[in-house]
């Protein structure tokens, strides 16, 4: 596949054999963001786990100190007082059976889904459509909760979920290329520390095999994972 001139120019700035310290990597990343739009900064972390085993699953959530730079649309499954609380907390959509029917009809104009525990029997019917999109509410990531105000506030503040995929890699956004270096460094450190803390007891050998940051259109920059 032929790469564009901007990508090729960015590639020349990077030593592909080097593992960069976080501060150095972020500074370099800012130089490689050459697109006409505000690119998303992303990280890919390859772990030394076998995701086929339940005791080697790595998933959780962390509130990035400086947010993601993205406006997040939150859907809350709740009834009665909890529905009113969700609306007051700034949820974009709130409902119960009506929302289930809407999603079954093909509606997905939301980014994160929160549910009170009593709604999970109903929401469970959507598992086949929400699961593959990573939208299914989950207690581990704080999206199944009676404290809907906190759940919504965390999400709006920049909470991101991380989850190892079947190839043992975690992909996660870290913010926008327009963020200053300190903000990106703080977000990167918060996410990496959360992933390291989530190491399963069953994981053997090297846990963080590799970590690479990039912008949406830019080349990858390898990180020195020992610096976290």
N, C-alpha and C positions, 0 to 999 in steps of 0.2 A: 504494500500500500504506500502510495506516494505521500510524503508529509509536506505540509505547507512551509513557506519561507519563514514565517514567524516561529513555528515549532523548531525548524532546523537551527535558527539563530539562537533560540533558547537552549537548545541541546548543546551548543558549543560552550555555554557558560558552565556546564556541569561536568565534573569528573566522574564518569560512570563506575570507576573502581573504588571510589572513596565513600566512607561512611561519615556523614556530616553530623557535627554536634547540632542540637536543636536550634540554637540561636543562629548559627551559620546557615543552616538549612532554610530557616524562615526568611532570612535576608536574601538568600539566593532565589527562593520561591517568588518573592516580590518582584524580582527582576525578570522572571520568566512569564509573568502575567501580562500578556500582550494583546489579549482579545479586546474587542470594542465594547464588550459588556463586563459587568462586575462578576468575575469568575468565582465559583465556589472552590474553597480550599478543601481537599479531601485527604484522608489517610487510609492506607491499606496495611493491616498488620497481620503477618502470617504467624500462626501459633503452632507450638509443638504439642498439639492435642489431636485426638482422633474423635471427631464429632459424631461418629456412628455410635459411640458409647454415651449413655445418658450421664454417667459420672464425669464426662469430660466436656460437657457443654459449657460454653462461656457466654453469658448474656447478662445484661443489666442496663442501667441508665445513669447518666451523669449530667448535671446542670453545668454547661460551659460558662465560665465566669463572665465572658463577654458576649454570650449569645451566639447565634448562627448567622445573624444578618438577614434571616428569612422570616417573613410573616407567616406564622403557622396557624392553619385553620383547625380548630378543635371541635370535634363532635362528642357530645356526652349522652350516654344512655342513662336516663334517670327519670324518676317519677316524683310527683308531689313536692315536698319541701326541698328535696335534693335537686330537682329540676330547676326550681326557683333560685337555689343557691348557685347552681352552675351558670345560669344566665347572669346573675349578679357578679359572678367572678370573671365574666368575659368570654364564656363559651360562644362559639360561632353558631353552633346548631345543638339543640337539645330535644330529645324525644324518646319514644319507647317503641311500641309496635309500628307506629307510623314511619320511623326511621328504618326499622328492619325491612319493611315493605319497600321503602324507597331504594335501599341498597340492593335488595333482591331484584329490583327493576333496572339496576345498572348505574345507580348514582354513586359517584365517588369524589365529590368536590370537597374533600377534607384531607388533612395531612396526618392527624393523630386522633385516635379513638379512646375515650375514657368511659368506664362503666362502673356503677355501684355494684357491689357483690350480688345483690338480689336480682340484678338484671342479666347476670351471666347465663342463666338457663335460656333466656330468649336470644341473647347475643350469640350463644353457641351455635345456633342454627345458621349463622353467617360464617362459620369457621372455614368452609371450603372456598369462600370468596375473599374473606379478609386475611386468612392465614398466608396464602401465597404472596400477598401484597405487603406483608409485614404490619398489618393494621389491627390485628386481633389484640384486644386489651389483655394485659397480663399482670398478675400481682408482682412479679419480680421486677418489672420496669415501672411499677407505681401507677399503672393505668387502670387497675382494678382497685378502687378505694372508696371508702365512705367519705373521706376528706377531699371532696371534689374541688374545693377552693384551692387547696394546696397543689393538687394534681395539675389544675389548669394554670396556676401561677408559675409552677416549675416549667411547664411546657412552653408557655409564652416567654419565659425568661431565657430560654435556650437549652432546654433539656434535650439530650439526644440519647437514643437507644443504641446499644452496640450488641451485636449477636454474631457468633462465629457461623460461617456458612459451611456447606458440606465439603468445601475444599480447605477448611481450617483457616479461612481468612476473615477478618473483620474489616468492613468498609464503613467509614463514618465521615460526615462533614465536620469541618473545624472552624468554619466561618467564611468570610469573603476576602477576596484579594485586596479589597480597599481597606481592610482593617490594618491598623499600624502593627509593626513587628511585635511589640510587647503584648498586645491583645492576642495575637495568633499564638505566641509562645505560651501564654497563660492557658489558653484553650487546649493546646497540644499537651501540655504537662498534665492538666486536669484529666484529660481522657486517658492518656497513657498510664497514669497512676491508678485510675479506676480499673483498667484492663489488667494491670499487674496484680492488683488486690484481688481480682476475681479468679485468680489462678486456681483451677480445681486440684484437690489433693491427689487425684489419680494421675495428673499430668507428670510425665517423667522426662528427664533430659532438659534440653534448652526450651524454655517456655516461649520467649519472644524470638522467633527465628529471623524475622526481618520486618522492617517498617519503612514505608515509602510515602512521602507527601507529594502532592501535585495540585495544580489548578485544573479546572475543567478541561482546558485546551492545551495545557503545558506538559512537559516531560516529567517523569518521576525523579525525586531526589531521595537517595537512600539515607536513612537516619542511623546514627549510632545508638542503638537501643540501651546500651549500658549507661547512658547518661540520664536515664530516668529513675 
